């Protein structure tokens, strides 16, 4: 079992992010360009206000085609209720266990309400792998 380490040492700094008023097509391009499965949604002060996944974007585009409606903005499709975030001083194993329990692939890292990073399954795997080399 790896020893406990702080999330701050392994989190992704400056994660891909969008604004609530960005269009879905713009957000999709950010996801594609950054080769990620989702992005953090922040306001003008970098406060986390939501999460937008590639599945949210797919749902928005299919719904738009099916219903012959506009795609809309990020705010129309992002998850914003009951956001679970991590603190940079949390233990990576505790965060990994909670992500598994909640079946989530990513977790924003927030300090004083401001997004400072993100941890994904990939960062957790890298951290754990370092203990076994």
C-alpha positions as CSV (number, residue, x, y, z in Angstrom):
1,X,0.0,0.0,0.0
2,X,1.5,3.4,-0.9
3,X,2.1,5.8,1.8
4,X,-0.2,8.8,2.1
5,X,0.7,11.9,0.1
6,X,-0.9,15.2,-0.4
7,X,-3.0,15.8,-3.5
8,X,-1.2,19.1,-4.1
9,X,1.9,17.1,-5.2
10,X,0.0,15.2,-7.9
11,X,-2.9,17.4,-9.1
12,X,-3.1,18.8,-12.5
13,X,-2.3,22.5,-12.3
14,X,-4.2,24.8,-14.6
15,X,-6.8,22.3,-15.8
16,X,-8.8,22.8,-18.9
17,X,-11.7,25.2,-18.1
18,X,-14.5,27.1,-19.7
19,X,-16.9,29.8,-18.6
20,X,-20.7,29.3,-18.1
21,X,-21.5,31.7,-21.0
22,X,-19.3,29.9,-23.5
23,X,-21.1,28.0,-26.2
24,X,-21.2,24.2,-26.2
25,X,-19.3,24.0,-29.5
26,X,-16.5,26.1,-27.9
27,X,-16.4,23.9,-24.8
28,X,-16.3,20.8,-27.0
29,X,-13.3,22.2,-28.8
30,X,-11.5,22.7,-25.4
31,X,-12.3,19.1,-24.5
32,X,-11.0,17.9,-27.9
33,X,-7.9,20.1,-27.9
34,X,-6.9,19.1,-24.4
35,X,-7.7,15.4,-24.8
36,X,-9.7,15.3,-21.6
37,X,-13.1,13.8,-20.7
38,X,-14.4,17.0,-19.1
39,X,-13.6,20.5,-18.1
40,X,-14.1,22.7,-15.0
41,X,-16.5,25.7,-15.4
42,X,-15.3,28.8,-13.6
43,X,-16.6,32.4,-13.2
44,X,-14.5,35.5,-13.9
45,X,-12.8,35.2,-10.5
46,X,-11.8,31.5,-11.2
47,X,-14.4,30.3,-8.7
48,X,-15.6,26.8,-9.6
49,X,-19.3,26.9,-10.7
50,X,-19.7,23.6,-12.5
51,X,-18.3,20.7,-14.4
52,X,-19.0,19.9,-18.0
53,X,-18.2,16.4,-19.3
54,X,-17.9,15.1,-22.8
55,X,-21.1,13.1,-22.1
56,X,-22.9,16.4,-21.3
57,X,-21.7,17.8,-24.6
58,X,-22.8,14.7,-26.5
59,X,-26.2,14.8,-24.8
60,X,-26.5,18.5,-25.7
61,X,-25.7,17.9,-29.4
62,X,-27.9,14.9,-29.8
63,X,-30.8,16.6,-28.0
64,X,-30.3,19.7,-30.2
65,X,-30.4,17.7,-33.4
66,X,-33.3,15.6,-32.3
67,X,-35.4,18.5,-31.0
68,X,-34.2,21.0,-33.7
69,X,-33.1,23.5,-31.0
70,X,-30.0,25.6,-30.4
71,X,-27.1,24.0,-28.6
72,X,-27.0,26.6,-25.9
73,X,-24.4,27.6,-23.5
74,X,-22.2,25.7,-21.0
75,X,-24.4,26.8,-18.2
76,X,-27.4,25.0,-19.8
77,X,-25.7,21.6,-19.7
78,X,-23.1,21.6,-16.9
79,X,-23.4,19.9,-13.6
80,X,-23.5,22.5,-10.8
81,X,-25.5,21.0,-8.0
82,X,-23.7,19.3,-5.1
83,X,-20.3,19.6,-6.7
84,X,-17.7,17.5,-4.8
85,X,-14.3,19.1,-4.7
86,X,-11.0,18.2,-3.1
87,X,-8.6,20.3,-1.0
88,X,-4.9,20.3,-2.0
89,X,-3.9,18.9,1.4
90,X,-6.1,15.8,1.1
91,X,-4.6,12.4,0.9
92,X,-4.5,10.9,-2.6
93,X,-5.8,7.5,-1.4
94,X,-8.7,9.1,0.4
95,X,-9.6,11.0,-2.8
96,X,-9.2,8.0,-5.0
97,X,-11.5,5.9,-2.7
98,X,-14.1,8.6,-2.7
99,X,-13.9,9.0,-6.5
100,X,-14.4,5.2,-6.9
101,X,-17.3,5.2,-4.5
102,X,-19.0,8.0,-6.4
103,X,-18.0,6.6,-9.8
104,X,-16.3,9.9,-10.9
105,X,-13.3,10.3,-13.2
106,X,-12.2,13.8,-12.1
107,X,-12.3,16.0,-9.0
108,X,-11.7,19.7,-9.0
109,X,-9.2,20.9,-6.4
110,X,-10.4,24.1,-4.7
111,X,-8.8,26.3,-2.2
112,X,-10.8,29.2,-0.6
113,X,-13.4,28.7,-3.3
114,X,-11.0,29.2,-6.2
115,X,-10.1,26.4,-8.6
116,X,-6.4,25.7,-8.3
117,X,-6.2,22.3,-10.0
118,X,-7.9,19.0,-10.8
119,X,-7.2,15.4,-10.2
120,X,-8.2,12.7,-12.5
121,X,-7.9,8.9,-12.5
122,X,-4.7,9.3,-14.6
123,X,-3.0,11.6,-12.0
124,X,-3.9,9.1,-9.2
125,X,-2.6,6.2,-11.2
126,X,0.7,8.0,-11.9
127,X,1.0,8.8,-8.2
128,X,0.4,5.3,-7.1
129,X,2.7,3.9,-9.8
130,X,5.6,6.0,-8.5
131,X,5.4,4.1,-5.2
132,X,5.8,0.8,-7.0
133,X,8.9,1.6,-9.0
